[in-house]
Amino acid sequence: MSPTKEQILEALKGVYDPEIPVDVVNLGLIYDVAIQAGEVRVRMTMTSPGCPVGDFLAREVEQAIMKLPGVETVSVELVWEPPWTPDRMSPEAKQKLGW
């Protein structure tokens, strides 16, 4: 049985941008999660197109999801539309960063 979107997002709360002490979910970097018969597809972005840790974070996201029961494959697509803005951050992330 495949995990739910909520279970995947919860797992991704353990993936942190190494430059910002906030997880990828609360930063608003995860745009979409699609699940179908053990296959998970994630659309995510970075805080900027020139972000040097984009590939690293994509691998971290993939590894976090692969640990969940029922997941057979994971594909992570880095997208730049719509562009990320600080408005995508959760209230908790804004508070942690002092915004």
MOPAC internal coordinates of N, CA, C and O (Angstrom, degrees):
PM7 1SCF
backbone

  N    0.0000 0     0.00 0     0.00 0    0    0    0
  C    1.4437 1     0.00 0     0.00 0    1    0    0
  C    1.5309 1   109.50 1     0.00 0    2    1    0
  O    1.2310 1   120.57 1   -47.60 1    3    2    1
  N    1.3105 1   116.52 1   132.40 1    3    2    1
  C    1.4573 1   122.00 1  -178.28 1    5    3    2
  C    1.5279 1   110.97 1   -74.01 1    6    5    3
  O    1.2310 1   120.37 1   -29.26 1    7    6    5
  N    1.3386 1   116.89 1   150.74 1    7    6    5
  C    1.4543 1   119.55 1   175.93 1    9    7    6
  C    1.5337 1   110.37 1   -70.52 1   10    9    7
  O    1.2310 1   121.01 1   -18.55 1   11   10    9
  N    1.3102 1   115.68 1   161.45 1   11   10    9
  C    1.4625 1   120.50 1   176.76 1   13   11   10
  C    1.5342 1   109.45 1   -84.35 1   14   13   11
  O    1.2310 1   121.04 1   -15.10 1   15   14   13
  N    1.3092 1   115.61 1   164.90 1   15   14   13
  C    1.4609 1   120.32 1   176.18 1   17   15   14
  C    1.5276 1   109.80 1   -58.97 1   18   17   15
  O    1.2310 1   120.24 1   140.17 1   19   18   17
  N    1.3339 1   117.14 1   -39.83 1   19   18   17
  C    1.4608 1   120.95 1   179.68 1   21   19   18
  C    1.5284 1   111.04 1   -62.28 1   22   21   19
  O    1.2310 1   120.13 1   138.93 1   23   22   21
  N    1.3432 1   117.37 1   -41.07 1   23   22   21
  C    1.4688 1   120.81 1   178.65 1   25   23   22
  C    1.5236 1   110.69 1   -64.93 1   26   25   23
  O    1.2310 1   120.35 1   141.57 1   27   26   25
  N    1.3210 1   116.93 1   -38.43 1   27   26   25
  C    1.4628 1   120.66 1   178.99 1   29   27   26
  C    1.5286 1   110.10 1   -66.69 1   30   29   27
  O    1.2310 1   120.50 1   133.52 1   31   30   29
  N    1.3194 1   116.65 1   -46.48 1   31   30   29
  C    1.4714 1   119.52 1   179.24 1   33   31   30
  C    1.5258 1   111.12 1   -62.24 1   34   33   31
  O    1.2310 1   120.28 1   142.80 1   35   34   33
  N    1.3215 1   117.07 1   -37.20 1   35   34   33
  C    1.4702 1   120.38 1   177.54 1   37   35   34
  C    1.5235 1   110.07 1   -62.99 1   38   37   35
  O    1.2310 1   120.18 1   137.34 1   39   38   37
  N    1.3408 1   117.27 1   -42.66 1   39   38   37
  C    1.4673 1   121.05 1   178.23 1   41   39   38
  C    1.5298 1   110.43 1   -63.35 1   42   41   39
  O    1.2310 1   120.59 1   143.74 1   43   42   41
  N    1.3295 1   116.48 1   -36.26 1   43   42   41
  C    1.4662 1   120.01 1  -177.82 1   45   43   42
  C    1.5217 1   112.46 1   -74.02 1   46   45   43
  O    1.2310 1   120.15 1   166.03 1   47   46   45
  N    1.3196 1   117.31 1   -13.97 1   47   46   45
  C    1.4682 1   119.77 1   175.46 1   49   47   46
  C    1.5267 1   111.26 1   -69.23 1   50   49   47
  O    1.2310 1   120.46 1   171.88 1   51   50   49
  N    1.3309 1   116.73 1    -8.12 1   51   50   49
  C    1.4594 1   121.40 1   174.90 1   53   51   50
  C    1.5201 1   112.85 1   -92.80 1   54   53   51
  O    1.2310 1   119.89 1  -178.77 1   55   54   53
  N    1.3370 1   117.82 1     1.23 1   55   54   53
  C    1.4658 1   122.36 1  -179.61 1   57   55   54
  C    1.5259 1   107.74 1  -104.14 1   58   57   55
  O    1.2310 1   121.13 1   -61.24 1   59   58   57
  N    1.3208 1   115.43 1   118.76 1   59   58   57
  C    1.4603 1   121.27 1  -176.37 1   61   59   58
  C    1.5156 1   111.76 1  -112.89 1   62   61   59
  O    1.2310 1   121.15 1   -38.47 1   63   62   61
  N    1.3096 1   115.41 1   141.53 1   63   62   61
  C    1.4596 1   121.21 1   169.40 1   65   63   62
  C    1.5275 1   105.87 1   -66.85 1   66   65   63
  O    1.2310 1   119.21 1   -55.12 1   67   66   65
  N    1.3364 1   119.11 1   124.88 1   67   66   65
  C    1.4619 1   119.95 1  -176.62 1   69   67   66
  C    1.5336 1   112.92 1   -65.83 1   70   69   67
  O    1.2310 1   120.11 1   163.35 1   71   70   69
  N    1.3243 1   117.40 1   -16.65 1   71   70   69
  C    1.4645 1   119.80 1  -179.06 1   73   71   70
  C    1.5230 1   112.52 1   -95.19 1   74   73   71
  O    1.2310 1   120.39 1   165.40 1   75   74   73
  N    1.3437 1   116.87 1   -14.60 1   75   74   73
  C    1.4666 1   121.71 1  -176.66 1   77   75   74
  C    1.5306 1   107.07 1  -133.45 1   78   77   75
  O    1.2310 1   119.10 1   -50.68 1   79   78   77
  N    1.3230 1   119.32 1   129.32 1   79   78   77
  C    1.4719 1   120.59 1  -175.40 1   81   79   78
  C    1.5361 1   113.77 1   -79.25 1   82   81   79
  O    1.2310 1   120.86 1  -132.89 1   83   82   81
  N    1.3333 1   115.95 1    47.11 1   83   82   81
  C    1.4637 1   121.66 1   179.68 1   85   83   82
  C    1.5272 1   107.55 1  -136.47 1   86   85   83
  O    1.2310 1   120.76 1   -36.59 1   87   86   85
  N    1.3351 1   116.15 1   143.41 1   87   86   85
  C    1.4654 1   119.76 1  -178.99 1   89   87   86
  C    1.5313 1   111.52 1   -73.28 1   90   89   87
  O    1.2310 1   121.11 1   -17.76 1   91   90   89
  N    1.3332 1   115.49 1   162.24 1   91   90   89
  C    1.4702 1   121.66 1  -174.64 1   93   91   90
  C    1.5248 1   113.33 1   -64.53 1   94   93   91
  O    1.2310 1   120.04 1   151.95 1   95   94   93
  N    1.3324 1   117.54 1   -28.05 1   95   94   93
  C    1.4692 1   120.17 1   179.14 1   97   95   94
  C    1.5280 1   109.69 1   -71.98 1   98   97   95
  O    1.2310 1   120.46 1   128.84 1   99   98   97
  N    1.3313 1   116.73 1   -51.16 1   99   98   97
  C    1.4600 1   120.34 1  -178.39 1  101   99   98
  C    1.5219 1   113.08 1   -70.30 1  102  101   99
  O    1.2310 1   120.49 1   157.42 1  103  102  101
  N    1.3302 1   116.67 1   -22.58 1  103  102  101
  C    1.4669 1   119.54 1   173.48 1  105  103  102
  C    1.5299 1   111.29 1   -73.58 1  106  105  103
  O    1.2310 1   120.57 1   162.61 1  107  106  105
  N    1.3217 1   116.51 1   -17.39 1  107  106  105
  C    1.4637 1   120.01 1  -179.17 1  109  107  106
  C    1.5119 1   113.13 1    84.17 1  110  109  107
  O    1.2310 1   120.40 1  -156.31 1  111  110  109
  N    1.3242 1   116.83 1    23.69 1  111  110  109
  C    1.4688 1   120.57 1  -178.28 1  113  111  110
  C    1.5254 1   112.80 1   -83.20 1  114  113  111
  O    1.2310 1   119.74 1   161.05 1  115  114  113
  N    1.3345 1   118.10 1   -18.95 1  115  114  113
  C    1.4616 1   121.29 1  -178.98 1  117  115  114
  C    1.5230 1   108.14 1   -89.53 1  118  117  115
  O    1.2310 1   120.73 1   -64.35 1  119  118  117
  N    1.3243 1   116.20 1   115.65 1  119  118  117
  C    1.4701 1   121.11 1  -178.20 1  121  119  118
  C    1.5178 1   112.67 1   -92.36 1  122  121  119
  O    1.2310 1   120.07 1   144.48 1  123  122  121
  N    1.3430 1   117.47 1   -35.52 1  123  122  121
  C    1.4529 1   118.98 1  -176.87 1  125  123  122
  C    1.5202 1   109.84 1  -158.47 1  126  125  123
  O    1.2310 1   121.13 1   -34.50 1  127  126  125
  N    1.3332 1   115.45 1   145.50 1  127  126  125
  C    1.4642 1   122.70 1   174.06 1  129  127  126
  C    1.5222 1   106.78 1  -130.08 1  130  129  127
  O    1.2310 1   120.70 1   -55.86 1  131  130  129
  N    1.3252 1   116.26 1   124.14 1  131  130  129
  C    1.4620 1   121.70 1   177.40 1  133  131  130
  C    1.5237 1   108.26 1  -122.20 1  134  133  131
  O    1.2310 1   121.24 1   -44.85 1  135  134  133
  N    1.3323 1   115.24 1   135.15 1  135  134  133
  C    1.4621 1   121.29 1  -176.73 1  137  135  134
  C    1.5235 1   108.48 1  -126.81 1  138  137  135
  O    1.2310 1   121.23 1   -49.82 1  139  138  137
  N    1.3258 1   115.24 1   130.18 1  139  138  137
  C    1.4651 1   119.26 1   176.55 1  141  139  138
  C    1.5176 1   109.16 1  -149.54 1  142  141  139
  O    1.2310 1   121.00 1   -67.99 1  143  142  141
  N    1.3156 1   115.70 1   112.01 1  143  142  141
  C    1.4742 1   122.60 1   173.94 1  145  143  142
  C    1.5259 1   113.20 1    46.63 1  146  145  143
  O    1.2310 1   120.26 1  -123.83 1  147  146  145
  N    1.3185 1   117.11 1    56.17 1  147  146  145
  C    1.4610 1   120.75 1   176.39 1  149  147  146
  C    1.5134 1   114.76 1    84.43 1  150  149  147
  O    1.2310 1   120.27 1   173.20 1  151  150  149
  N    1.3143 1   117.08 1    -6.80 1  151  150  149
  C    1.4671 1   120.87 1   178.67 1  153  151  150
  C    1.5273 1   108.48 1  -103.21 1  154  153  151
  O    1.2310 1   120.99 1   -51.90 1  155  154  153
  N    1.3342 1   115.71 1   128.10 1  155  154  153
  C    1.4624 1   121.06 1   179.36 1  157  155  154
  C    1.5239 1   108.29 1  -117.32 1  158  157  155
  O    1.2310 1   121.57 1   -50.96 1  159  158  157
  N    1.3322 1   114.60 1   129.04 1  159  158  157
  C    1.4680 1   120.49 1   176.12 1  161  159  158
  C    1.5207 1   108.30 1  -118.34 1  162  161  159
  O    1.2310 1   121.18 1   -50.17 1  163  162  161
  N    1.3255 1   115.35 1   129.83 1  163  162  161
  C    1.4602 1   121.40 1  -178.99 1  165  163  162
  C    1.5214 1   108.69 1  -121.21 1  166  165  163
  O    1.2310 1   121.23 1   -48.02 1  167  166  165
  N    1.3243 1   115.26 1   131.98 1  167  166  165
  C    1.4602 1   121.77 1   170.20 1  169  167  166
  C    1.5098 1   106.18 1  -106.86 1  170  169  167
  O    1.2310 1   120.88 1   -55.91 1  171  170  169
  N    1.3273 1   115.92 1   124.09 1  171  170  169
  C    1.4561 1   119.96 1  -178.98 1  173  171  170
  C    1.5179 1   110.31 1  -141.67 1  174  173  171
  O    1.2310 1   121.23 1   -12.96 1  175  174  173
  N    1.3064 1   115.26 1   167.04 1  175  174  173
  C    1.4486 1   121.22 1   179.40 1  177  175  174
  C    1.5170 1   109.39 1  -131.48 1  178  177  175
  O    1.2310 1   120.83 1     0.98 1  179  178  177
  N    1.2984 1   116.01 1  -179.02 1  179  178  177
  C    1.4609 1   123.30 1   174.03 1  181  179  178
  C    1.5289 1   107.32 1  -119.77 1  182  181  179
  O    1.2310 1   120.66 1   -10.46 1  183  182  181
  N    1.3122 1   116.35 1   169.54 1  183  182  181
  C    1.4577 1   119.04 1   179.59 1  185  183  182
  C    1.5247 1   111.90 1   -68.88 1  186  185  183
  O    1.2310 1   120.55 1   158.14 1  187  186  185
  N    1.3382 1   116.55 1   -21.86 1  187  186  185
  C    1.4669 1   120.37 1   174.16 1  189  187  186
  C    1.5238 1   108.70 1  -154.05 1  190  189  187
  O    1.2310 1   119.96 1   -29.07 1  191  190  189
  N    1.3528 1   117.69 1   150.93 1  191  190  189
  C    1.4733 1   119.72 1  -179.41 1  193  191  190
  C    1.5273 1   113.19 1   -59.99 1  194  193  191
  O    1.2310 1   119.97 1   153.17 1  195  194  193
  N    1.3203 1   117.65 1   -26.83 1  195  194  193
  C    1.4590 1   120.31 1  -179.49 1  197  195  194
  C    1.5162 1   113.60 1   -88.95 1  198  197  195
  O    1.2310 1   120.01 1  -168.31 1  199  198  197
  N    1.3282 1   117.59 1    11.69 1  199  198  197
  C    1.4642 1   121.97 1  -176.72 1  201  199  198
  C    1.5324 1   110.04 1   -57.97 1  202  201  199
  O    1.2310 1   120.08 1   -58.93 1  203  202  201
  N    1.3425 1   117.45 1   121.07 1  203  202  201
  C    1.4639 1   119.97 1  -176.39 1  205  203  202
  C    1.5265 1   114.09 1   -73.23 1  206  205  203
  O    1.2310 1   119.38 1   169.61 1  207  206  205
  N    1.3274 1   118.78 1   -10.39 1  207  206  205
  C    1.4631 1   120.32 1  -177.10 1  209  207  206
  C    1.5272 1   113.00 1  -106.97 1  210  209  207
  O    1.2310 1   119.96 1  -165.94 1  211  210  209
  N    1.3244 1   117.69 1    14.06 1  211  210  209
  C    1.4619 1   121.13 1  -177.54 1  213  211  210
  C    1.5150 1   113.33 1   -56.16 1  214  213  211
  O    1.2310 1   120.03 1   128.67 1  215  214  213
  N    1.3186 1   117.55 1   -51.33 1  215  214  213
  C    1.4715 1   120.39 1  -178.90 1  217  215  214
  C    1.5253 1   110.83 1   -65.21 1  218  217  215
  O    1.2310 1   120.56 1   140.35 1  219  218  217
  N    1.3331 1   116.54 1   -39.65 1  219  218  217
  C    1.4606 1   121.56 1   177.90 1  221  219  218
  C    1.5269 1   110.11 1   -59.51 1  222  221  219
  O    1.2310 1   120.24 1   131.00 1  223  222  221
  N    1.3331 1   117.15 1   -49.00 1  223  222  221
  C    1.4648 1   120.31 1  -178.89 1  225  223  222
  C    1.5230 1   111.84 1   -65.05 1  226  225  223
  O    1.2310 1   119.86 1   141.84 1  227  226  225
  N    1.3190 1   117.86 1   -38.16 1  227  226  225
  C    1.4654 1   120.87 1   177.48 1  229  227  226
  C    1.5319 1   110.03 1   -60.70 1  230  229  227
  O    1.2310 1   119.95 1   138.35 1  231  230  229
  N    1.3247 1   117.70 1   -41.65 1  231  230  229
  C    1.4729 1   120.94 1   177.80 1  233  231  230
  C    1.5257 1   111.04 1   -66.63 1  234  233  231
  O    1.2310 1   120.24 1   140.15 1  235  234  233
  N    1.3373 1   117.14 1   -39.85 1  235  234  233
  C    1.4638 1   121.03 1   178.12 1  237  235  234
  C    1.5257 1   110.85 1   -62.61 1  238  237  235
  O    1.2310 1   120.37 1   138.06 1  239  238  237
  N    1.3326 1   116.91 1   -41.94 1  239  238  237
  C    1.4650 1   121.86 1   177.49 1  241  239  238
  C    1.5308 1   109.34 1   -61.60 1  242  241  239
  O    1.2310 1   120.57 1   132.93 1  243  242  241
  N    1.3165 1   116.51 1   -47.07 1  243  242  241
  C    1.4721 1   120.66 1   179.63 1  245  243  242
  C    1.5282 1   110.78 1   -59.02 1  246  245  243
  O    1.2310 1   120.31 1   133.41 1  247  246  245
  N    1.3258 1   117.02 1   -46.59 1  247  246  245
  C    1.4619 1   120.54 1  -178.36 1  249  247  246
  C    1.5245 1   111.87 1   -64.57 1  250  249  247
  O    1.2310 1   119.83 1   140.92 1  251  250  249
  N    1.3262 1   117.92 1   -39.08 1  251  250  249
  C    1.4665 1   120.94 1   179.59 1  253  251  250
  C    1.5255 1   110.85 1   -63.72 1  254  253  251
  O    1.2310 1   120.43 1   139.68 1  255  254  253
  N    1.3222 1   116.79 1   -40.32 1  255  254  253
  C    1.4639 1   120.44 1  -178.91 1  257  255  254
  C    1.5274 1   111.11 1   -72.65 1  258  257  255
  O    1.2310 1   120.33 1   142.43 1  259  258  257
  N    1.3266 1   116.98 1   -37.57 1  259  258  257
  C    1.4756 1   120.53 1  -179.08 1  261  259  258
  C    1.5254 1   111.94 1   -61.93 1  262  261  259
  O    1.2310 1   119.68 1   157.50 1  263  262  261
  N    1.3255 1   118.22 1   -22.50 1  263  262  261
  C    1.4660 1   121.58 1   179.94 1  265  263  262
  C    1.5289 1   112.26 1   -74.21 1  266  265  263
  O    1.2310 1   120.22 1   164.73 1  267  266  265
  N    1.3242 1   117.19 1   -15.27 1  267  266  265
  C    1.4657 1   120.37 1  -177.47 1  269  267  266
  C    1.5254 1   111.02 1   -78.17 1  270  269  267
  O    1.2310 1   120.28 1   -38.97 1  271  270  269
  N    1.3409 1   117.08 1   141.03 1  271  270  269
  C    1.4658 1   120.22 1   177.79 1  273  271  270
  C    1.5283 1   111.02 1   -62.07 1  274  273  271
  O    1.2310 1   120.99 1   -40.36 1  275  274  273
  N    1.3215 1   115.72 1   139.64 1  275  274  273
  C    1.4617 1   120.81 1   176.14 1  277  275  274
  C    1.5152 1   114.42 1    90.94 1  278  277  275
  O    1.2310 1   120.26 1   174.73 1  279  278  277
  N    1.3286 1   117.11 1    -5.27 1  279  278  277
  C    1.4660 1   120.07 1   179.92 1  281  279  278
  C    1.5245 1   108.59 1   -90.77 1  282  281  279
  O    1.2310 1   121.12 1   -54.13 1  283  282  281
  N    1.3307 1   115.47 1   125.87 1  283  282  281
  C    1.4657 1   120.60 1   178.51 1  285  283  282
  C    1.5207 1   111.62 1  -104.15 1  286  285  283
  O    1.2310 1   120.52 1   138.18 1  287  286  285
  N    1.3311 1   116.61 1   -41.82 1  287  286  285
  C    1.4673 1   120.13 1   178.93 1  289  287  286
  C    1.5241 1   109.00 1  -139.76 1  290  289  287
  O    1.2310 1   121.84 1   -26.97 1  291  290  289
  N    1.3272 1   114.09 1   153.03 1  291  290  289
  C    1.4645 1   121.22 1   177.18 1  293  291  290
  C    1.5177 1   107.74 1  -134.88 1  294  293  291
  O    1.2310 1   120.72 1   -46.91 1  295  294  293
  N    1.3144 1   116.22 1   133.09 1  295  294  293
  C    1.4632 1   119.91 1   171.33 1  297  295  294
  C    1.5267 1   107.37 1  -124.79 1  298  297  295
  O    1.2310 1   121.35 1   -45.97 1  299  298  297
  N    1.3181 1   115.03 1   134.03 1  299  298  297
  C    1.4613 1   121.69 1  -179.88 1  301  299  298
  C    1.5203 1   107.66 1  -117.38 1  302  301  299
  O    1.2310 1   121.01 1   -57.14 1  303  302  301
  N    1.3075 1   115.67 1   122.86 1  303  302  301
  C    1.4643 1   121.26 1   178.59 1  305  303  302
  C    1.5225 1   108.52 1  -110.08 1  306  305  303
  O    1.2310 1   120.79 1   -57.47 1  307  306  305
  N    1.3386 1   116.09 1   122.53 1  307  306  305
  C    1.4661 1   120.59 1   174.40 1  309  307  306
  C    1.5173 1   108.22 1   -84.97 1  310  309  307
  O    1.2310 1   120.79 1   -54.39 1  311  310  309
  N    1.3300 1   116.10 1   125.61 1  311  310  309
  C    1.4593 1   121.44 1  -178.44 1  313  311  310
  C    1.5332 1   108.85 1  -125.26 1  314  313  311
  O    1.2310 1   121.35 1   -21.97 1  315  314  313
  N    1.3281 1   115.02 1   158.03 1  315  314  313
  C    1.4636 1   120.16 1  -178.02 1  317  315  314
  C    1.5212 1   112.53 1  -121.48 1  318  317  315
  O    1.2310 1   120.63 1  -178.73 1  319  318  317
  N    1.3265 1   116.40 1     1.27 1  319  318  317
  C    1.4609 1   121.60 1   177.37 1  321  319  318
  C    1.5187 1   108.85 1  -123.58 1  322  321  319
  O    1.2310 1   118.63 1   -52.17 1  323  322  321
  N    1.2859 1   120.22 1   127.83 1  323  322  321
  C    1.4588 1   124.84 1    -5.93 1  325  323  322
  C    1.5258 1   110.31 1   -72.62 1  326  325  323
  O    1.2310 1   120.42 1   -27.39 1  327  326  325
  N    1.3264 1   116.81 1   152.61 1  327  326  325
  C    1.4599 1   119.55 1   179.18 1  329  327  326
  C    1.5321 1   110.30 1   -62.72 1  330  329  327
  O    1.2310 1   121.10 1   -34.79 1  331  330  329
  N    1.3337 1   115.50 1   145.21 1  331  330  329
  C    1.4551 1   120.06 1   177.06 1  333  331  330
  C    1.5214 1   109.17 1   -70.66 1  334  333  331
  O    1.2310 1   121.12 1   -38.17 1  335  334  333
  N    1.3211 1   115.47 1   141.83 1  335  334  333
  C    1.4675 1   121.82 1   171.49 1  337  335  334
  C    1.5215 1   107.47 1  -135.84 1  338  337  335
  O    1.2310 1   119.73 1   -20.04 1  339  338  337
  N    1.3193 1   118.11 1   159.96 1  339  338  337
  C    1.4686 1   120.29 1   178.11 1  341  339  338
  C    1.5302 1   113.19 1   -58.99 1  342  341  339
  O    1.2310 1   119.71 1   161.08 1  343  342  341
  N    1.3313 1   118.17 1   -18.92 1  343  342  341
  C    1.4621 1   120.95 1   177.46 1  345  343  342
  C    1.5277 1   111.92 1   -62.28 1  346  345  343
  O    1.2310 1   120.02 1   158.68 1  347  346  345
  N    1.3347 1   117.56 1   -21.32 1  347  346  345
  C    1.4676 1   121.37 1  -178.89 1  349  347  346
  C    1.5311 1   112.04 1   -77.04 1  350  349  347
  O    1.2310 1   119.90 1   166.19 1  351  350  349
  N    1.3289 1   117.80 1   -13.81 1  351  350  349
  C    1.4633 1   121.14 1  -178.12 1  353  351  350
  C    1.5270 1   110.66 1   -71.74 1  354  353  351
  O    1.2310 1   121.39 1   -32.41 1  355  354  353
  N    1.3231 1   114.95 1   147.59 1  355  354  353
  C    1.4628 1   120.11 1   176.04 1  357  355  354
  C    1.5321 1   109.08 1   -71.66 1  358  357  355
  O    1.2310 1   120.36 1   -20.19 1  359  358  357
  N    1.3302 1   116.91 1   159.81 1  359  358  357
  C    1.4718 1   119.33 1   175.40 1  361  359  358
  C    1.5338 1   112.00 1   -56.30 1  362  361  359
  O    1.2310 1   120.45 1   144.05 1  363  362  361
  N    1.3453 1   116.74 1   -35.95 1  363  362  361
  C    1.4661 1   120.38 1   179.04 1  365  363  362
  C    1.5270 1   111.29 1   -63.59 1  366  365  363
  O    1.2310 1   120.63 1   138.83 1  367  366  365
  N    1.3415 1   116.41 1   -41.17 1  367  366  365
  C    1.4613 1   120.03 1   179.83 1  369  367  366
  C    1.5287 1   110.52 1   -65.82 1  370  369  367
  O    1.2310 1   120.88 1   136.84 1  371  370  369
  N    1.3299 1   115.92 1   -43.16 1  371  370  369
  C    1.4710 1   119.78 1   179.22 1  373  371  370
  C    1.5271 1   110.85 1   -61.69 1  374  373  371
  O    1.2310 1   120.76 1   139.48 1  375  374  373
  N    1.3222 1   116.15 1   -40.52 1  375  374  373
  C    1.4596 1   119.85 1   178.90 1  377  375  374
  C    1.5338 1   111.05 1   -65.94 1  378  377  375
  O    1.2310 1   120.48 1   137.57 1  379  378  377
  N    1.3218 1   116.70 1   -42.43 1  379  378  377
  C    1.4680 1   121.12 1  -179.20 1  381  379  378
  C    1.5323 1   110.67 1   -62.80 1  382  381  379
  O    1.2310 1   120.84 1   144.27 1  383  382  381
  N    1.3267 1   116.00 1   -35.73 1  383  382  381
  C    1.4628 1   120.46 1  -179.87 1  385  383  382
  C    1.5258 1   112.95 1   -88.05 1  386  385  383
  O    1.2310 1   120.73 1   179.41 1  387  386  385
  N    1.3256 1   116.21 1    -0.59 1  387  386  385
  C    1.4541 1   120.25 1   177.35 1  389  387  386
  C    1.5274 1   114.05 1    75.39 1  390  389  387
  O    1.2310 1   120.56 1  -149.01 1  391  390  389
  N    1.3472 1   116.53 1    30.99 1  391  390  389
  C    1.4651 1   120.52 1  -178.71 1  393  391  390
  C    1.5050 1   109.72 1   -96.22 1  394  393  391
  O    1.2310 1   120.10 1   180.00 1  395  394  393

